[in-house]
Amino acid sequence: MTHHDSAESPHRVLVLTGRGRYEDPWHDHAATSHRLANLLGDLEVGGRGCDVEVRSTFPDALDDLDGVDLLVVNSGTSWPGFLEAGIGPDDGAWSSFHERLAAWARAGGSILALHQAANTFGDASDWEHVLGGRWVAGESYHPPSGPTELTLATGGHPLVVGAGTVEVEDERYCGLRVAPTSEVLGWVTDDDGEQQPVLWTTEEHGGRTLYSGLGHDVRAYDSPSYLRLLLRAGTWLLT
């Protein structure tokens, strides 16, 4: 994997936004990706700023991934009936996309995966390992959107040390499958009072991934405490 090593050159950040087989009627990926791009464009790590590009999820979107320092995955699953109708490229046309992403991640790539990223790339066998968890059809769910508090771990991970409480208007993802090798750093409470993991990191695959289950729509990005957490995430991933 190639990184920009010059102190003068910015970190290259690619925001992958849902489209086609990786978008649905309930998530405005374009709007949330725009907010993410604006946020990360103001980030400076190691004396270097960030050059942020937003791309739709096309089969060739990762053809130049070797020059990327941080990949942000903000895509989801398909509209009902989309794949069944045979719309767009078939699974075979996407195989090189998924192979490229997995190889880059295993070679040390850094990934910030958000919200519906736990329910994307269902046609990629490696994605769950790279992500460190997964939305499971028939088991995972979310109550209606509303005021949500993210409880952070008290350990020494730089993402959470001194971070404080995160309060946001958002969905609470529940029943996610989390790999035992992932380090869970944040939880939301379901309607029964049980703690549900929605924030974790993993380096098991050879790279560095941080997943946050928050970010259903732009209201999440109106939360100053969540924006501060995302800036911490970007800093950790680019360090």
Protein Blocks (a to p, Z undefined) as FASTA:
>chain_A
ZZdfbfkbccdddddddehjlccfkbcfklmmmmmmmmmmmpceehiacddddddddfkl
mmmmmmpfbdcddbddddehklmnopajdfklmmmmmmmmmmmmmnopacddehjlmmgh
klbmklmmmnopacdehkaccdddddddddddfbfbfklgonbpadddddddehiacdfk
bccfbdcddfkopacdfbdcdfklopacdddfehfbmmlmmpmklmmmmmmmmmmmmZZ
